[in-house]
Amino acid sequence: MKRTSIALCLCVFAWAGGAFAEPKRIHVFVALADNASQGIAPVPAKIGNGDDAENNLYWGNSEGFKGVFTRSKAWKLEKAEPNPVPEILDRRTYRHASKDCVLVAEAWRGKNIQQCLEAFFASLHGRQADLTAFIGHNGLMDAPMAVSAVDAAAKATDAIILCCISGRYFQPHLETLKARPVLTTDQLMYPGAFLLRDALEVWLRDGSRPDVRMAAARAYAANQKISVKAASGVFSKLE
């Protein structure tokens, strides 16, 4: 066989083996906590200002998305985009240190939570990521929202929804969108970004949904200083 033919065969073999596969993509929508516009139990003013991402409970705070992922050794910041559009105060792109995965996270103004949820559902509908996540207040408690069904042949996609009682409120929408819930909640809860961080490590190694749930439960138990058994009850059983 000629050398050129051998080289071609090797290239085809490498491609078939996934050497040229696209990285996994994760898109995270964070609706900033906002005492003024959301139906939440009021938090201290400094962390409950939906127009201040840097100090917000769900973003710049030590347990918010930026606070948690900035300290993570597993995720490396590749790009920061302050205020890319009026509704989004910060957009950050991370790459996983050991897995072939890119994560894009957006901090949406608290008063724009409905637009944030619309964008979350649109991302799921358009299969814009392998996994799409939402963190924040359960805006569906304040106002219902409709979603459009996807084509029956749409590729598989996953969703994580970290807000109060997300399993009950979001499940009909996920069914319409043919999106697989990976982590949702059954109780009132605190959606600290440490939950997403630990859940993603299991998801990235193709762990089961029960394993994702237990990773989140252990993280929640440590944060809230409760038993893992009690913490596991916060998250939906998706087995």
C-alpha positions in Angstrom: 0.0 0.0 0.0 1.3 3.4 -0.9 2.3 5.8 2.0 -0.4 8.3 1.0 -3.1 5.5 1.3 -1.8 4.4 4.7 -1.9 8.0 5.9 -5.4 8.4 4.6 -6.5 5.3 6.4 -4.9 6.4 9.7 -6.7 9.8 9.4 -10.1 8.1 8.8 -9.4 5.8 11.7 -8.6 8.7 14.0 -11.8 10.5 12.9 -13.9 7.4 13.5 -12.3 7.0 16.9 -13.5 10.5 18.0 -10.2 12.3 17.7 -11.9 15.1 15.8 -15.2 15.0 17.8 -16.6 18.3 18.9 -16.2 19.1 22.6 -19.2 18.8 24.9 -21.0 22.1 25.4 -22.7 23.3 28.5 -24.7 26.5 28.7 -25.6 27.9 32.1 -28.3 30.6 32.6 -28.1 32.4 36.0 -30.9 34.7 36.9 -29.5 37.1 39.5 -31.3 37.3 42.8 -33.4 40.4 43.0 -35.3 41.5 46.1 -37.2 44.2 44.1 -38.6 42.2 41.3 -38.7 38.5 42.2 -41.0 36.6 44.6 -38.1 35.5 46.8 -37.6 35.6 50.6 -35.6 38.9 50.9 -31.9 38.5 51.2 -29.4 41.2 52.4 -29.5 44.1 50.0 -25.9 43.8 48.9 -26.4 40.3 47.6 -30.0 40.8 46.5 -29.4 43.6 43.9 -30.2 42.1 40.5 -28.3 44.8 38.8 -25.0 44.0 40.6 -23.5 40.8 39.4 -20.2 41.1 41.3 -21.9 41.0 44.7 -25.0 38.9 43.8 -25.9 35.8 45.7 -26.1 33.7 42.6 -23.0 35.1 40.8 -20.2 37.1 42.4 -20.9 35.8 46.0 -18.5 33.1 47.2 -21.2 30.5 46.6 -22.4 32.0 43.4 -21.4 30.8 39.9 -18.5 33.1 39.4 -17.3 32.6 42.9 -17.4 28.8 42.8 -16.0 28.3 39.3 -13.2 30.9 39.7 -11.8 28.8 42.6 -12.3 25.5 40.8 -9.2 23.7 39.6 -11.2 21.7 37.1 -12.5 24.7 35.1 -10.2 27.3 33.5 -11.5 30.7 32.4 -11.0 31.3 28.7 -13.0 34.5 28.1 -14.9 37.1 30.0 -17.4 39.4 28.4 -18.7 42.2 30.7 -22.3 43.3 29.8 -22.5 41.8 26.3 -26.1 42.9 26.0 -28.2 45.1 28.3 -30.0 42.1 29.9 -26.7 40.2 30.6 -24.2 41.7 33.0 -21.5 39.1 32.5 -20.8 36.2 30.2 -17.9 33.8 30.9 -16.4 30.9 28.9 -14.6 28.1 30.7 -12.9 24.9 29.5 -12.5 21.8 31.6 -9.0 21.0 32.6 -9.2 17.2 31.8 -12.4 16.6 29.9 -13.1 17.9 26.4 -15.9 20.3 27.4 -16.6 24.1 27.1 -19.0 25.9 29.4 -20.6 29.2 28.8 -22.4 31.0 31.7 -24.4 34.1 31.7 -25.5 36.4 34.5 -28.9 37.9 33.7 -30.3 40.9 35.4 -32.7 39.9 38.1 -35.6 41.9 36.6 -35.1 40.1 33.3 -35.7 36.6 34.8 -38.5 35.9 32.4 -36.3 36.6 29.4 -33.6 34.5 31.0 -36.0 31.6 31.3 -37.2 32.1 27.7 -33.5 32.0 26.6 -33.0 28.8 28.7 -36.0 27.1 27.0 -34.9 28.4 23.6 -31.5 26.9 24.1 -33.0 23.5 24.9 -35.4 23.8 21.9 -32.6 24.6 19.6 -30.2 21.9 21.0 -27.6 24.6 21.4 -25.7 22.6 24.1 -25.3 19.1 25.3 -26.5 20.2 28.7 -28.3 23.4 29.6 -28.6 24.6 33.2 -30.7 27.2 35.0 -29.8 28.7 38.4 -31.9 31.1 40.4 -35.4 31.8 41.6 -38.2 29.7 40.2 -39.7 32.3 37.9 -42.4 29.8 36.8 -43.9 30.3 40.3 -44.5 34.0 39.4 -45.6 33.7 35.8 -46.5 30.7 33.6 -44.6 30.2 30.4 -45.3 28.2 27.3 -42.8 26.3 25.2 -42.9 24.9 21.6 -42.6 21.2 20.9 -39.4 20.1 19.1 -39.2 17.8 16.1 -39.5 14.2 16.9 -36.0 13.5 15.5 -34.3 16.1 17.6 -31.0 14.9 19.1 -30.8 14.1 22.8 -30.1 16.9 25.3 -29.9 17.2 29.1 -31.0 19.8 31.6 -30.2 20.7 35.2 -32.5 23.1 37.0 -31.4 24.5 40.3 -34.3 26.4 41.9 -37.1 25.7 44.3 -39.4 22.7 43.4 -38.1 22.7 39.8 -39.2 19.1 39.2 -42.9 19.9 39.5 -42.8 23.3 37.6 -40.4 22.4 34.8 -41.1 18.8 34.1 -44.0 19.5 31.6 -41.8 21.9 29.7 -38.9 19.4 29.6 -41.3 16.7 28.3 -42.5 19.1 25.5 -38.9 19.9 24.6 -37.9 16.2 24.8 -35.1 17.2 27.2 -33.8 14.7 29.8 -33.7 16.1 33.3 -30.4 15.3 35.0 -30.9 17.2 38.3 -34.1 18.9 39.5 -35.5 19.6 42.9 -38.6 18.6 45.0 -38.3 21.1 47.8 -37.6 24.8 48.6 -33.8 25.0 48.4 -30.7 27.2 48.1 -29.2 26.9 44.5 -25.6 27.4 45.3 -23.3 26.9 42.3 -21.3 24.2 44.2 -24.2 21.9 43.4 -23.7 22.4 39.7 -19.9 22.1 40.0 -20.2 18.7 41.7 -23.0 17.4 39.5 -21.1 18.3 36.3 -18.1 16.2 37.4 -20.4 13.1 37.5 -22.2 14.0 34.2 -18.9 14.5 32.4 -17.8 11.0 33.2 -21.2 9.7 32.0 -22.4 8.9 35.5 -26.0 7.9 36.2 -28.6 10.3 37.3 -28.7 8.7 40.8 -25.0 9.3 41.0 -25.5 13.0 39.9 -28.2 13.3 42.5 -26.0 11.9 45.3 -23.1 14.2 44.3 -25.4 17.2 44.7 -26.8 15.8 47.9 -23.3 15.5 49.5 -22.5 19.0 48.4 -25.7 20.4 49.8 -25.3 18.4 53.1 -21.9 19.9 53.6 -23.1 23.4 52.8 -26.2 23.3 54.9 -24.7 21.2 57.7 -27.4 18.5 57.4 -27.3 14.8 56.8 -26.8 13.4 53.3 -30.1 11.6 53.7 -31.9 14.8 54.4 -30.1 16.6 51.6 -30.9 13.8 49.1 -34.6 14.5 49.7 -34.2 18.0 48.2 -33.4 16.5 44.8 -35.8 14.7 42.5 -35.5 10.9 42.1 -35.0 10.5 38.4 -34.1 6.8 38.3 
